């Protein structure tokens, strides 16, 4: 089982790689939807703090 630090690091890596992928989307509407989806997933994991 991963420690909370390992889990946090893994989540950071996942978010970073996904954000880099989203940044390459050329269609503005699709990119904005993807950013919103990524932000919602992040909030679900870490809360709205």
mmCIF file as Biopython writes it, N, C-alpha, C and O atoms, coordinates in Angstrom:
data_model
#
loop_
_atom_site.group_PDB
_atom_site.id
_atom_site.type_symbol
_atom_site.label_atom_id
_atom_site.label_alt_id
_atom_site.label_comp_id
_atom_site.label_asym_id
_atom_site.label_entity_id
_atom_site.label_seq_id
_atom_site.pdbx_PDB_ins_code
_atom_site.Cartn_x
_atom_site.Cartn_y
_atom_site.Cartn_z
_atom_site.occupancy
_atom_site.B_iso_or_equiv
_atom_site.auth_seq_id
_atom_site.auth_asym_id
_atom_site.pdbx_PDB_model_num
ATOM 1   N N  . UNK A ? 1  ? 0.846   -1.186 0.000   1.0 0.0 1  A 1 
ATOM 2   C CA . UNK A ? 1  ? 0.000   0.000  0.000   1.0 0.0 1  A 1 
ATOM 3   C C  . UNK A ? 1  ? 0.889   1.246  0.000   1.0 0.0 1  A 1 
ATOM 4   O O  . UNK A ? 1  ? 1.883   1.310  0.724   1.0 0.0 1  A 1 
ATOM 5   N N  . UNK A ? 2  ? 0.526   2.214  -0.805  1.0 0.0 2  A 1 
ATOM 6   C CA . UNK A ? 2  ? 1.312   3.443  -0.934  1.0 0.0 2  A 1 
ATOM 7   C C  . UNK A ? 2  ? 1.106   4.358  0.265   1.0 0.0 2  A 1 
ATOM 8   O O  . UNK A ? 2  ? 0.018   4.433  0.836   1.0 0.0 2  A 1 
ATOM 9   N N  . UNK A ? 3  ? 2.170   5.043  0.627   1.0 0.0 3  A 1 
ATOM 10  C CA . UNK A ? 3  ? 2.048   6.051  1.674   1.0 0.0 3  A 1 
ATOM 11  C C  . UNK A ? 3  ? 1.313   7.251  1.098   1.0 0.0 3  A 1 
ATOM 12  O O  . UNK A ? 3  ? 1.152   7.367  -0.117  1.0 0.0 3  A 1 
ATOM 13  N N  . UNK A ? 4  ? 0.869   8.139  1.974   1.0 0.0 4  A 1 
ATOM 14  C CA . UNK A ? 4  ? 0.165   9.322  1.486   1.0 0.0 4  A 1 
ATOM 15  C C  . UNK A ? 4  ? 1.090   10.189 0.633   1.0 0.0 4  A 1 
ATOM 16  O O  . UNK A ? 4  ? 0.638   10.822 -0.321  1.0 0.0 4  A 1 
ATOM 17  N N  . UNK A ? 5  ? 2.372   10.223 0.966   1.0 0.0 5  A 1 
ATOM 18  C CA . UNK A ? 5  ? 3.323   11.000 0.165   1.0 0.0 5  A 1 
ATOM 19  C C  . UNK A ? 5  ? 3.490   10.377 -1.218  1.0 0.0 5  A 1 
ATOM 20  O O  . UNK A ? 5  ? 3.536   11.092 -2.219  1.0 0.0 5  A 1 
ATOM 21  N N  . UNK A ? 6  ? 3.581   9.050  -1.279  1.0 0.0 6  A 1 
ATOM 22  C CA . UNK A ? 6  ? 3.699   8.368  -2.569  1.0 0.0 6  A 1 
ATOM 23  C C  . UNK A ? 6  ? 2.440   8.577  -3.404  1.0 0.0 6  A 1 
ATOM 24  O O  . UNK A ? 6  ? 2.516   8.802  -4.612  1.0 0.0 6  A 1 
ATOM 25  N N  . UNK A ? 7  ? 1.293   8.503  -2.757  1.0 0.0 7  A 1 
ATOM 26  C CA . UNK A ? 7  ? 0.030   8.714  -3.459  1.0 0.0 7  A 1 
ATOM 27  C C  . UNK A ? 7  ? -0.064  10.142 -3.978  1.0 0.0 7  A 1 
ATOM 28  O O  . UNK A ? 7  ? -0.505  10.366 -5.105  1.0 0.0 7  A 1 
ATOM 29  N N  . UNK A ? 8  ? 0.344   11.102 -3.168  1.0 0.0 8  A 1 
ATOM 30  C CA . UNK A ? 8  ? 0.324   12.507 -3.583  1.0 0.0 8  A 1 
ATOM 31  C C  . UNK A ? 8  ? 1.257   12.715 -4.769  1.0 0.0 8  A 1 
ATOM 32  O O  . UNK A ? 8  ? 0.900   13.401 -5.727  1.0 0.0 8  A 1 
ATOM 33  N N  . UNK A ? 9  ? 2.452   12.128 -4.712  1.0 0.0 9  A 1 
ATOM 34  C CA . UNK A ? 9  ? 3.411   12.249 -5.812  1.0 0.0 9  A 1 
ATOM 35  C C  . UNK A ? 9  ? 2.864   11.626 -7.097  1.0 0.0 9  A 1 
ATOM 36  O O  . UNK A ? 9  ? 3.022   12.185 -8.182  1.0 0.0 9  A 1 
ATOM 37  N N  . UNK A ? 10 ? 2.223   10.470 -6.966  1.0 0.0 10 A 1 
ATOM 38  C CA . UNK A ? 10 ? 1.648   9.805  -8.133  1.0 0.0 10 A 1 
ATOM 39  C C  . UNK A ? 10 ? 0.518   10.643 -8.726  1.0 0.0 10 A 1 
ATOM 40  O O  . UNK A ? 10 ? 0.398   10.760 -9.945  1.0 0.0 10 A 1 
ATOM 41  N N  . UNK A ? 11 ? -0.303  11.222 -7.863  1.0 0.0 11 A 1 
ATOM 42  C CA . UNK A ? 11 ? -1.390  12.078 -8.331  1.0 0.0 11 A 1 
ATOM 43  C C  . UNK A ? 11 ? -0.834  13.306 -9.037  1.0 0.0 11 A 1 
ATOM 44  O O  . UNK A ? 11 ? -1.355  13.712 -10.076 1.0 0.0 11 A 1 
ATOM 45  N N  . UNK A ? 12 ? 0.210   13.896 -8.488  1.0 0.0 12 A 1 
ATOM 46  C CA . UNK A ? 12 ? 0.843   15.058 -9.113  1.0 0.0 12 A 1 
ATOM 47  C C  . UNK A ? 12 ? 1.355   14.699 -10.504 1.0 0.0 12 A 1 
ATOM 48  O O  . UNK A ? 12 ? 1.156   15.455 -11.455 1.0 0.0 12 A 1 
ATOM 49  N N  . UNK A ? 13 ? 2.011   13.554 -10.626 1.0 0.0 13 A 1 
ATOM 50  C CA . UNK A ? 13 ? 2.532   13.119 -11.927 1.0 0.0 13 A 1 
ATOM 51  C C  . UNK A ? 13 ? 1.400   12.901 -12.928 1.0 0.0 13 A 1 
ATOM 52  O O  . UNK A ? 13 ? 1.512   13.284 -14.092 1.0 0.0 13 A 1 
ATOM 53  N N  . UNK A ? 14 ? 0.317   12.288 -12.475 1.0 0.0 14 A 1 
ATOM 54  C CA . UNK A ? 14 ? -0.827  12.047 -13.348 1.0 0.0 14 A 1 
ATOM 55  C C  . UNK A ? 14 ? -1.442  13.361 -13.812 1.0 0.0 14 A 1 
ATOM 56  O O  . UNK A ? 14 ? -1.713  13.537 -15.000 1.0 0.0 14 A 1 
ATOM 57  N N  . UNK A ? 15 ? -1.662  14.273 -12.888 1.0 0.0 15 A 1 
ATOM 58  C CA . UNK A ? 15 ? -2.250  15.567 -13.236 1.0 0.0 15 A 1 
ATOM 59  C C  . UNK A ? 15 ? -1.334  16.332 -14.182 1.0 0.0 15 A 1 
ATOM 60  O O  . UNK A ? 15 ? -1.802  16.938 -15.146 1.0 0.0 15 A 1 
ATOM 61  N N  . UNK A ? 16 ? -0.045  16.308 -13.914 1.0 0.0 16 A 1 
ATOM 62  C CA . UNK A ? 16 ? 0.914   17.014 -14.765 1.0 0.0 16 A 1 
ATOM 63  C C  . UNK A ? 16 ? 0.909   16.456 -16.182 1.0 0.0 16 A 1 
ATOM 64  O O  . UNK A ? 16 ? 0.869   17.219 -17.148 1.0 0.0 16 A 1 
ATOM 65  N N  . UNK A ? 17 ? 0.949   15.142 -16.316 1.0 0.0 17 A 1 
ATOM 66  C CA . UNK A ? 17 ? 0.974   14.553 -17.657 1.0 0.0 17 A 1 
ATOM 67  C C  . UNK A ? 17 ? -0.341  14.804 -18.387 1.0 0.0 17 A 1 
ATOM 68  O O  . UNK A ? 17 ? -0.345  15.048 -19.593 1.0 0.0 17 A 1 
ATOM 69  N N  . UNK A ? 18 ? -1.447  14.745 -17.670 1.0 0.0 18 A 1 
ATOM 70  C CA . UNK A ? 18 ? -2.740  15.005 -18.297 1.0 0.0 18 A 1 
ATOM 71  C C  . UNK A ? 18 ? -2.860  16.477 -18.697 1.0 0.0 18 A 1 
ATOM 72  O O  . UNK A ? 18 ? -3.394  16.785 -19.762 1.0 0.0 18 A 1 
ATOM 73  N N  . UNK A ? 19 ? -2.373  17.379 -17.864 1.0 0.0 19 A 1 
ATOM 74  C CA . UNK A ? 19 ? -2.408  18.809 -18.190 1.0 0.0 19 A 1 
ATOM 75  C C  . UNK A ? 19 ? -1.561  19.092 -19.429 1.0 0.0 19 A 1 
ATOM 76  O O  . UNK A ? 19 ? -1.939  19.916 -20.262 1.0 0.0 19 A 1 
ATOM 77  N N  . UNK A ? 20 ? -0.430  18.422 -19.555 1.0 0.0 20 A 1 
ATOM 78  C CA . UNK A ? 20 ? 0.415   18.596 -20.742 1.0 0.0 20 A 1 
ATOM 79  C C  . UNK A ? 20 ? -0.298  18.092 -21.993 1.0 0.0 20 A 1 
ATOM 80  O O  . UNK A ? 20 ? -0.199  18.706 -23.055 1.0 0.0 20 A 1 
ATOM 81  N N  . UNK A ? 21 ? -1.007  16.987 -21.871 1.0 0.0 21 A 1 
ATOM 82  C CA . UNK A ? 21 ? -1.765  16.449 -23.002 1.0 0.0 21 A 1 
ATOM 83  C C  . UNK A ? 21 ? -2.876  17.421 -23.395 1.0 0.0 21 A 1 
ATOM 84  O O  . UNK A ? 21 ? -3.062  17.714 -24.576 1.0 0.0 21 A 1 
ATOM 85  N N  . UNK A ? 22 ? -3.610  17.918 -22.406 1.0 0.0 22 A 1 
ATOM 86  C CA . UNK A ? 22 ? -4.712  18.841 -22.662 1.0 0.0 22 A 1 
ATOM 87  C C  . UNK A ? 22 ? -4.202  20.124 -23.317 1.0 0.0 22 A 1 
ATOM 88  O O  . UNK A ? 22 ? -4.865  20.677 -24.195 1.0 0.0 22 A 1 
ATOM 89  N N  . UNK A ? 23 ? -3.048  20.591 -22.902 1.0 0.0 23 A 1 
ATOM 90  C CA . UNK A ? 23 ? -2.491  21.829 -23.458 1.0 0.0 23 A 1 
ATOM 91  C C  . UNK A ? 23 ? -2.211  21.707 -24.954 1.0 0.0 23 A 1 
ATOM 92  O O  . UNK A ? 23 ? -2.163  22.715 -25.658 1.0 0.0 23 A 1 
ATOM 93  N N  . UNK A ? 24 ? -2.027  20.490 -25.441 1.0 0.0 24 A 1 
ATOM 94  C CA . UNK A ? 24 ? -1.739  20.286 -26.870 1.0 0.0 24 A 1 
ATOM 95  C C  . UNK A ? 24 ? -3.002  20.201 -27.728 1.0 0.0 24 A 1 
ATOM 96  O O  . UNK A ? 24 ? -2.910  20.144 -28.954 1.0 0.0 24 A 1 
ATOM 97  N N  . UNK A ? 25 ? -4.170  20.191 -27.102 1.0 0.0 25 A 1 
ATOM 98  C CA . UNK A ? 25 ? -5.423  20.122 -27.861 1.0 0.0 25 A 1 
ATOM 99  C C  . UNK A ? 25 ? -5.634  21.454 -28.573 1.0 0.0 25 A 1 
ATOM 100 O O  . UNK A ? 25 ? -5.654  22.508 -27.936 1.0 0.0 25 A 1 
ATOM 101 N N  . UNK A ? 26 ? -5.788  21.407 -29.873 1.0 0.0 26 A 1 
ATOM 102 C CA . UNK A ? 26 ? -5.901  22.637 -30.661 1.0 0.0 26 A 1 
ATOM 103 C C  . UNK A ? 26 ? -7.307  23.225 -30.648 1.0 0.0 26 A 1 
ATOM 104 O O  . UNK A ? 26 ? -7.460  24.444 -30.728 1.0 0.0 26 A 1 
ATOM 105 N N  . UNK A ? 27 ? -8.324  22.397 -30.550 1.0 0.0 27 A 1 
ATOM 106 C CA . UNK A ? 27 ? -9.706  22.874 -30.548 1.0 0.0 27 A 1 
ATOM 107 C C  . UNK A ? 27 ? -10.016 23.531 -29.198 1.0 0.0 27 A 1 
ATOM 108 O O  . UNK A ? 27 ? -9.973  22.874 -28.159 1.0 0.0 27 A 1 
ATOM 109 N N  . UNK A ? 28 ? -10.328 24.829 -29.222 1.0 0.0 28 A 1 
ATOM 110 C CA . UNK A ? 28 ? -10.550 25.582 -27.983 1.0 0.0 28 A 1 
ATOM 111 C C  . UNK A ? 28 ? -11.656 24.993 -27.123 1.0 0.0 28 A 1 
ATOM 112 O O  . UNK A ? 28 ? -11.493 24.862 -25.910 1.0 0.0 28 A 1 
ATOM 113 N N  . UNK A ? 29 ? -12.784 24.635 -27.738 1.0 0.0 29 A 1 
ATOM 114 C CA . UNK A ? 29 ? -13.916 24.115 -26.977 1.0 0.0 29 A 1 
ATOM 115 C C  . UNK A ? 29 ? -13.558 22.780 -26.323 1.0 0.0 29 A 1 
ATOM 116 O O  . UNK A ? 29 ? -13.848 22.570 -25.145 1.0 0.0 29 A 1 
ATOM 117 N N  . UNK A ? 30 ? -12.942 21.898 -27.066 1.0 0.0 30 A 1 
ATOM 118 C CA . UNK A ? 30 ? -12.544 20.597 -26.523 1.0 0.0 30 A 1 
ATOM 119 C C  . UNK A ? 30 ? -11.497 20.768 -25.429 1.0 0.0 30 A 1 
ATOM 120 O O  . UNK A ? 30 ? -11.554 20.088 -24.404 1.0 0.0 30 A 1 
ATOM 121 N N  . UNK A ? 31 ? -10.539 21.673 -25.641 1.0 0.0 31 A 1 
ATOM 122 C CA . UNK A ? 31 ? -9.511  21.925 -24.629 1.0 0.0 31 A 1 
ATOM 123 C C  . UNK A ? 31 ? -10.150 22.446 -23.340 1.0 0.0 31 A 1 
ATOM 124 O O  . UNK A ? 31 ? -9.799  21.994 -22.250 1.0 0.0 31 A 1 
ATOM 125 N N  . UNK A ? 32 ? -11.083 23.394 -23.458 1.0 0.0 32 A 1 
ATOM 126 C CA . UNK A ? 32 ? -11.742 23.937 -22.272 1.0 0.0 32 A 1 
ATOM 127 C C  . UNK A ? 32 ? -12.549 22.874 -21.538 1.0 0.0 32 A 1 
ATOM 128 O O  . UNK A ? 32 ? -12.542 22.832 -20.308 1.0 0.0 32 A 1 
ATOM 129 N N  . UNK A ? 33 ? -13.247 22.011 -22.281 1.0 0.0 33 A 1 
ATOM 130 C CA . UNK A ? 33 ? -13.990 20.915 -21.657 1.0 0.0 33 A 1 
ATOM 131 C C  . UNK A ? 33 ? -13.035 19.960 -20.939 1.0 0.0 33 A 1 
ATOM 132 O O  . UNK A ? 33 ? -13.336 19.477 -19.847 1.0 0.0 33 A 1 
ATOM 133 N N  . UNK A ? 34 ? -11.897 19.696 -21.549 1.0 0.0 34 A 1 
ATOM 134 C CA . UNK A ? 34 ? -10.912 18.802 -20.944 1.0 0.0 34 A 1 
ATOM 135 C C  . UNK A ? 34 ? -10.316 19.409 -19.678 1.0 0.0 34 A 1 
ATOM 136 O O  . UNK A ? 34 ? -10.092 18.704 -18.694 1.0 0.0 34 A 1 
ATOM 137 N N  . UNK A ? 35 ? -10.062 20.710 -19.702 1.0 0.0 35 A 1 
ATOM 138 C CA . UNK A ? 35 ? -9.544  21.394 -18.511 1.0 0.0 35 A 1 
ATOM 139 C C  . UNK A ? 35 ? -10.564 21.321 -17.387 1.0 0.0 35 A 1 
ATOM 140 O O  . UNK A ? 35 ? -10.211 21.048 -16.240 1.0 0.0 35 A 1 
ATOM 141 N N  . UNK A ? 36 ? -11.831 21.566 -17.712 1.0 0.0 36 A 1 
ATOM 142 C CA . UNK A ? 36 ? -12.885 21.499 -16.701 1.0 0.0 36 A 1 
ATOM 143 C C  . UNK A ? 36 ? -12.999 20.093 -16.123 1.0 0.0 36 A 1 
ATOM 144 O O  . UNK A ? 36 ? -13.161 19.928 -14.914 1.0 0.0 36 A 1 
ATOM 145 N N  . UNK A ? 37 ? -12.917 19.089 -16.978 1.0 0.0 37 A 1 
ATOM 146 C CA . UNK A ? 37 ? -12.987 17.703 -16.528 1.0 0.0 37 A 1 
ATOM 147 C C  . UNK A ? 37 ? -11.808 17.357 -15.621 1.0 0.0 37 A 1 
ATOM 148 O O  . UNK A ? 37 ? -11.981 16.695 -14.597 1.0 0.0 37 A 1 
ATOM 149 N N  . UNK A ? 38 ? -10.625 17.798 -15.993 1.0 0.0 38 A 1 
ATOM 150 C CA . UNK A ? 38 ? -9.431  17.558 -15.180 1.0 0.0 38 A 1 
ATOM 151 C C  . UNK A ? 38 ? -9.554  18.249 -13.828 1.0 0.0 38 A 1 
ATOM 152 O O  . UNK A ? 38 ? -9.203  17.669 -12.801 1.0 0.0 38 A 1 
ATOM 153 N N  . UNK A ? 39 ? -10.046 19.477 -13.820 1.0 0.0 39 A 1 
ATOM 154 C CA . UNK A ? 39 ? -10.229 20.213 -12.567 1.0 0.0 39 A 1 
ATOM 155 C C  . UNK A ? 39 ? -11.251 19.519 -11.673 1.0 0.0 39 A 1 
ATOM 156 O O  . UNK A ? 39 ? -11.057 19.441 -10.459 1.0 0.0 39 A 1 
ATOM 157 N N  . UNK A ? 40 ? -12.329 19.017 -12.253 1.0 0.0 40 A 1 
ATOM 158 C CA . UNK A ? 40 ? -13.337 18.303 -11.466 1.0 0.0 40 A 1 
ATOM 159 C C  . UNK A ? 40 ? -12.765 17.027 -10.863 1.0 0.0 40 A 1 
ATOM 160 O O  . UNK A ? 40 ? -13.034 16.714 -9.703  1.0 0.0 40 A 1 
ATOM 161 N N  . UNK A ? 41 ? -11.983 16.292 -11.636 1.0 0.0 41 A 1 
ATOM 162 C CA . UNK A ? 41 ? -11.364 15.067 -11.120 1.0 0.0 41 A 1 
ATOM 163 C C  . UNK A ? 41 ? -10.409 15.393 -9.982  1.0 0.0 41 A 1 
ATOM 164 O O  . UNK A ? 41 ? -10.376 14.684 -8.976  1.0 0.0 41 A 1 
ATOM 165 N N  . UNK A ? 42 ? -9.635  16.459 -10.133 1.0 0.0 42 A 1 
ATOM 166 C CA . UNK A ? 42 ? -8.705  16.884 -9.081  1.0 0.0 42 A 1 
ATOM 167 C C  . UNK A ? 42 ? -9.476  17.224 -7.805  1.0 0.0 42 A 1 
ATOM 168 O O  . UNK A ? 42 ? -9.087  16.811 -6.712  1.0 0.0 42 A 1 
ATOM 169 N N  . UNK A ? 43 ? -10.568 17.976 -7.946  1.0 0.0 43 A 1 
ATOM 170 C CA . UNK A ? 43 ? -11.369 18.346 -6.769  1.0 0.0 43 A 1 
ATOM 171 C C  . UNK A ? 43 ? -11.942 17.116 -6.072  1.0 0.0 43 A 1 
ATOM 172 O O  . UNK A ? 43 ? -12.014 17.078 -4.844  1.0 0.0 43 A 1 
ATOM 173 N N  . UNK A ? 44 ? -12.344 16.120 -6.839  1.0 0.0 44 A 1 
ATOM 174 C CA . UNK A ? 44 ? -12.889 14.901 -6.247  1.0 0.0 44 A 1 
ATOM 175 C C  . UNK A ? 44 ? -11.841 14.179 -5.414  1.0 0.0 44 A 1 
ATOM 176 O O  . UNK A ? 44 ? -12.162 13.571 -4.393  1.0 0.0 44 A 1 
ATOM 177 N N  . UNK A ? 45 ? -10.598 14.247 -5.847  1.0 0.0 45 A 1 
ATOM 178 C CA . UNK A ? 45 ? -9.530  13.540 -5.146  1.0 0.0 45 A 1 
ATOM 179 C C  . UNK A ? 45 ? -9.045  14.320 -3.934  1.0 0.0 45 A 1 
ATOM 180 O O  . UNK A ? 45 ? -8.880  13.745 -2.858  1.0 0.0 45 A 1 
ATOM 181 N N  . UNK A ? 46 ? -8.814  15.614 -4.088  1.0 0.0 46 A 1 
ATOM 182 C CA . UNK A ? 46 ? -8.209  16.394 -3.002  1.0 0.0 46 A 1 
ATOM 183 C C  . UNK A ? 46 ? -9.186  17.304 -2.281  1.0 0.0 46 A 1 
ATOM 184 O O  . UNK A ? 46 ? -8.827  17.910 -1.272  1.0 0.0 46 A 1 
ATOM 185 N N  . UNK A ? 47 ? -10.398 17.412 -2.769  1.0 0.0 47 A 1 
ATOM 186 C CA . UNK A ? 47 ? -11.376 18.285 -2.137  1.0 0.0 47 A 1 
ATOM 187 C C  . UNK A ? 47 ? -11.308 19.690 -2.700  1.0 0.0 47 A 1 
ATOM 188 O O  . UNK A ? 47 ? -10.469 19.996 -3.547  1.0 0.0 47 A 1 
ATOM 189 N N  . UNK A ? 48 ? -12.191 20.528 -2.225  1.0 0.0 48 A 1 
ATOM 190 C CA . UNK A ? 48 ? -12.305 21.893 -2.739  1.0 0.0 48 A 1 
ATOM 191 C C  . UNK A ? 48 ? -11.480 22.890 -1.961  1.0 0.0 48 A 1 
ATOM 192 O O  . UNK A ? 48 ? -11.663 24.096 -2.130  1.0 0.0 48 A 1 
ATOM 193 N N  . UNK A ? 49 ? -10.587 22.434 -1.123  1.0 0.0 49 A 1 
ATOM 194 C CA . UNK A ? 49 ? -9.810  23.315 -0.247  1.0 0.0 49 A 1 
ATOM 195 C C  . UNK A ? 49 ? -9.044  24.365 -0.934  1.0 0.0 49 A 1 
ATOM 196 O O  . UNK A ? 49 ? -8.360  25.155 -0.283  1.0 0.0 49 A 1 
#
